[in-house]
Amino acid sequence: MEKASASMWRKIDTRYNLVGNECENCKTLYFPQRIVCRNCGRDTKMKPRKLGGRGRIYSLTTIRVPSDTFKESAPYTVGIVELDEGPKVEGHVVDGGRDPKIGDRVNIVFRKMYTDGEEGLIHYHFKFVME
């Protein structure tokens, strides 16, 4: 058995990839993954589906007074992005020197969000980079 390590975590497909799922009955896409389709109910057959990660900013806000976890990053922008495939995903918007606006095109990337303690676990999450 493999020892727990960073490489082992990277092998979990849904941890470092944008993987949702799709209902085989009605083709509705979900992110995060669901067990039951909202449209089909109990007759659901869900299959994993990797999402492209491109979309448009649907909503956003700038955080100026953050929690202690993100105090070094303030101010920062958090947005909801509607992916080209349909699902909506939240994450930090990396503006690249310009003010992000609703409707702007973005691409998803995985980046370090914070570390627990000085030598603790590194937490990653989605961030969106402006096109």
C-alpha positions in Angstrom: 0.0 0.0 0.0 1.3 3.5 -0.9 2.1 5.9 1.9 -0.1 9.0 2.2 1.7 11.8 0.3 1.0 14.8 -1.9 1.3 12.6 -5.0 -1.3 10.3 -3.6 -3.8 13.2 -3.2 -3.1 14.3 -6.8 -4.3 10.9 -8.0 -7.8 11.6 -6.8 -9.4 12.9 -10.0 -12.0 15.1 -8.4 -9.5 16.8 -6.0 -7.4 18.6 -8.5 -9.6 18.6 -11.6 -12.9 20.2 -12.4 -15.0 17.0 -12.4 -18.7 17.2 -12.2 -21.2 14.6 -13.4 -23.9 14.2 -16.0 -27.3 12.5 -15.8 -27.3 9.8 -18.5 -31.1 10.2 -18.8 -31.5 13.9 -19.4 -27.9 15.1 -20.0 -28.1 17.7 -17.2 -24.6 18.6 -15.9 -23.8 19.2 -12.2 -20.9 20.6 -10.2 -20.2 19.7 -7.6 -21.2 16.1 -8.3 -24.7 14.9 -7.2 -26.0 11.5 -6.5 -29.5 12.2 -7.8 -30.5 14.3 -10.8 -32.9 17.1 -9.9 -34.9 16.5 -13.1 -35.0 12.7 -13.1 -35.1 11.9 -9.4 -34.6 8.3 -8.2 -34.2 6.9 -11.7 -30.9 8.8 -12.1 -27.8 7.3 -13.6 -24.9 9.7 -13.1 -21.6 9.5 -14.8 -18.4 11.6 -14.1 -17.7 14.4 -16.6 -14.6 16.6 -16.7 -15.5 20.2 -17.3 -13.5 22.6 -19.5 -13.1 25.4 -17.0 -13.9 28.3 -19.3 -16.8 30.6 -18.7 -18.1 34.1 -17.8 -18.2 35.9 -14.5 -21.8 35.7 -13.3 -21.4 37.5 -10.0 -18.5 38.9 -8.0 -17.6 40.8 -4.8 -14.4 42.2 -3.4 -13.4 41.1 0.1 -11.7 43.9 2.0 -12.1 42.6 5.6 -11.3 38.8 5.4 -11.1 36.0 7.9 -7.8 35.4 9.5 -7.1 32.6 7.0 -7.0 35.1 4.1 -5.8 38.3 5.8 -2.6 38.3 3.8 -4.5 38.2 0.5 -6.9 41.1 1.2 -8.4 42.8 -0.7 -9.3 40.0 -3.1 -12.2 39.2 -5.5 -14.5 36.2 -5.2 -16.8 35.4 -8.1 -19.3 32.9 -9.4 -18.5 31.8 -12.9 -21.0 30.2 -15.2 -19.0 27.6 -17.1 -19.6 27.2 -20.9 -21.1 23.8 -20.1 -23.7 25.4 -17.7 -22.8 24.7 -14.1 -21.7 27.6 -11.8 -18.5 27.5 -9.8 -17.2 29.9 -7.1 -13.6 30.9 -6.6 -11.1 33.8 -6.4 -10.8 35.9 -9.5 -7.2 36.8 -10.4 -7.6 40.1 -12.2 -4.2 40.4 -13.8 -4.0 44.1 -13.2 -7.5 45.1 -14.4 -10.9 45.2 -12.6 -13.0 42.1 -13.3 -16.5 42.7 -14.4 -19.7 40.6 -14.8 -19.6 39.1 -18.2 -15.7 38.9 -18.5 -14.3 35.7 -19.8 -12.2 33.6 -17.5 -10.3 30.3 -17.3 -10.1 28.1 -14.2 -6.8 27.2 -12.6 -5.9 25.4 -9.4 -3.8 27.5 -7.0 -2.7 27.5 -3.4 -5.2 29.1 -1.2 -3.6 28.9 2.3 -1.5 26.7 4.5 -2.5 25.4 7.9 0.2 26.6 10.3 3.8 27.2 9.4 4.4 23.7 8.1 0.9 22.5 7.7 -1.3 21.1 5.0 -1.5 23.2 1.8 -5.1 23.8 0.7 -5.8 24.3 -3.0 -8.9 25.6 -4.7 -10.2 27.0 -8.0 -9.1 30.4 -9.1 -10.2 32.2 -12.2 -7.8 34.0 -14.5 -9.1 36.7 -16.8 -8.7 36.0 -20.5 
